[in-house]
Amino acid sequence: VLSAGSASAFSPSVPAGMAGLRKGSAFAHMPPLGRMGGRSALSLSSSMRGRDRRVSLRMTLADSSAAAPEGGEAEEQAGFRYFGTDRAGGGKRFRIVLMAGFETFNRELYKQAAAQAVGQCDGLEIFVFTDADIDAHPEALGEALEGADAFFASLIFDFNQVNWLSDRIKGIPNRFVFESALELMSSTQVGTFNMKSQPGKKQGMPPAVKSLLSKFSSTREEDRLDGYTSFLKIGPKVLKYIPVDKAQDMKRWLSTYAYWNAGGLSNVVTMLCELGRELGGLSPSYAPSAAASSPLSEEDDGGLLGVFQRAVAFFSSLFAADSDEVATATTPNAAPDITEAPNRGLIHPERPGHYFSSPREYLNWYHEKHPESTGRKVVGVLLYRKHVISSLPYIPELIAHMEGEGLLPLPFFITGVDAHIAVRDSLTSRFEREGVRDGTVAANPTLSPDAVEVDAVVS
């Protein structure tokens, strides 16, 4: 928690283990973080720009996992955080500015990931902001962006915020913008790959992706969106077998999305480290046991994703020699494979870490676990997948509360764009079934055989 201080006065350009506020070239330095009652704390003072008064800046870290890495530095101002370590042998650090939009709930996770990433990757520095900092701390954000080597943002839609950012990230060489306003997503640039709009054409997914999806997805818009997210999940594995140098930049973009979309601490840490490696020439260290495994799991998802998975196998057969090398090559610093959760599934606190693949599987387990639940009203609860992966505490609290009220909750997580599909194909009702039988309701051709009847749906 910080009191007094100017975001615009913050400067990260001080030696490792030190932090400072600046006025001109004057710095107030301090020793590395100390420990105070199980918490990390730092304090410093300096004259502010154009002011005679002295101010104090104090930070308390409730979570030691977000503390500065050994030999590094950490700084916080009014919610945003800075982490950095020096490059071995000196030299310019590789700076990443990460901004969370509608997923502000993941801010603490991103802070922990940044602290861990700079601890594993010398020469990496990371700023963690949220979209609220655009209004609350525009000068500090502007300074961070000015010297950034990579910009990462997700779920930013506000018109004024989009315009503010668009003007200030143009000079950043690497820009990753996911699931945000199309005007901001069009600024995505990774090497030769970009998502710039073409004259007379709508902004959006790259033409190559659109062309591929048009061959597999239906005319329903929600299915096309679901197909797009499916491609983003399997895309890096397909591109692994395409021997075209130009595709490497697109692969880097897809791989970054894959780690971000999978969510969770370990995936975000790897994403940040790999950006430092691939774009900044840094050398992150990983545990040997975490080395990447075979590029394709044995499980074959159904639907469009299964088509792409089979496409991977096809490319593998075309480039068998390269495929064997990829599968068997192991290097001490190989990036960990993505720790994945399904795009859709069901959960319950009494089965931690387990994802039920269908509502039918979930209900069968629930009734066996709680025989007294037979006959209870079933309420489908739509949850964001990111909330589930981040283990937000409201989820088990909500489930327990509903059960305490005599209801049978059906906690169904989705990515967001596929809410239509989850409800349409996996949930039904007595009214729908009776209507189909009587001919008063049209049958849903995509209704899953594992769909279950619910009495209500809560989004």
Beta strands, then each sheet from edge to edge (+ up, - down):
strand 1: 10-11
strand 2: 20-23
strand 3: 26-27
strand 4: 34-36
strand 5: 39-47
strand 6: 54-61
strand 7: 73-77
strand 8: 80-84
strand 9: 94-100
strand 10: 124-130
strand 11: 150-154
strand 12: 174-178
strand 13: 189-190
strand 14: 193-194
strand 15: 345-346
strand 16: 378-384
strand 17: 408-414
strand 18: 427-428
strand 19: 452-453
strand 20: 456-458
sheet 1: 1+ 2- 3+
sheet 2: 4+ 5- 6+
sheet 3: 7+ 8- 10+ 9+ 11+ 12+
sheet 4: 13+ 14-
sheet 5: 15+ 17- 16- 20-
sheet 6: 18+ 19+
end
